[in-house]
Amino acid sequence: MNQIRLFAQSALVSVMGMGMVFAFLLLLICVVRCVGALVSSFGWDRGPDEGVGAADPAGGALAAAIAVAVHEKARSTS
């Protein structure tokens, strides 16, 4: 075999390899999109507390108690 035929074969193998990688990536993109649609259709993408807007009623009182304690501590230290 001469050098031109070797070069042609190496170019062909390179192009075929790049084509296989491209086809694999296209397949991967399609699979990821299908799985995303499946997850979205079953509602698995929402968190367990999503849609619940009520806060803990004692949370405000607890925050106020902590703020008062920090204020008292700062005042007693200075």
Wavefront OBJ file of the C-alpha trace (Angstrom):
o trace
v 0.000 0.000 0.000
v 1.247 3.403 -0.769
v 1.033 6.427 1.469
v -1.989 7.990 -0.237
v -4.123 4.882 0.334
v -2.991 4.731 3.966
v -3.886 8.386 4.407
v -7.300 7.794 2.801
v -7.976 4.838 5.086
v -6.942 6.796 8.172
v -9.214 9.670 7.139
v -12.083 7.229 6.610
v -11.547 5.627 10.016
v -11.383 9.067 11.648
v -14.605 10.231 9.993
v -16.371 6.993 10.914
v -15.218 7.341 14.518
v -16.426 10.925 14.733
v -19.735 9.853 13.198
v -20.158 7.157 15.832
v -19.446 9.646 18.616
v -21.922 12.099 17.092
v -24.589 9.377 16.841
v -23.960 8.335 20.456
v -24.294 11.925 21.659
v -27.545 12.372 19.724
v -28.877 9.177 21.277
v -27.812 10.377 24.722
v -29.584 13.721 24.231
v -32.778 11.948 23.139
v -32.681 9.611 26.140
v -32.114 12.492 28.582
v -35.032 14.438 27.099
v -37.308 11.379 27.265
v -36.381 10.720 30.887
v -36.965 14.403 31.689
v -40.427 14.235 30.124
v -41.172 11.036 32.035
v -40.070 12.555 35.346
v -42.109 15.680 34.677
v -45.223 13.725 33.697
v -45.177 11.660 36.893
v -44.503 14.724 39.040
v -41.241 13.399 40.433
v -39.552 16.766 39.895
v -41.522 18.490 42.644
v -40.322 18.512 46.214
v -42.348 16.967 49.032
v -43.398 20.338 50.481
v -43.889 22.182 47.216
v -47.191 23.991 47.091
v -47.527 24.197 50.866
v -47.304 27.871 51.736
v -48.178 27.796 55.432
v -45.331 28.634 57.750
v -44.884 27.377 61.277
v -46.952 29.737 63.469
v -44.460 29.418 66.327
v -41.602 30.406 64.019
v -42.255 34.142 64.408
v -42.474 33.889 68.184
v -39.283 31.865 68.297
v -37.451 34.411 66.139
v -38.680 37.234 68.387
v -37.545 35.378 71.520
v -34.094 34.826 70.034
v -33.853 38.494 69.018
v -34.785 39.611 72.540
v -32.248 37.222 74.093
v -29.475 38.475 71.809
v -30.423 42.085 72.565
v -30.409 41.436 76.315
v -27.049 39.663 76.098
v -25.555 42.543 74.095
v -26.928 45.095 76.562
v -25.664 43.207 79.625
v -22.192 42.780 78.138
v -21.606 46.473 77.458
l 1 2 3 4 5 6 7 8 9 10 11 12 13 14 15 16 17 18 19 20 21 22 23 24 25 26 27 28 29 30 31 32 33 34 35 36 37 38 39 40 41 42 43 44 45 46 47 48 49 50 51 52 53 54 55 56 57 58 59 60 61 62 63 64 65 66 67 68 69 70 71 72 73 74 75 76 77 78
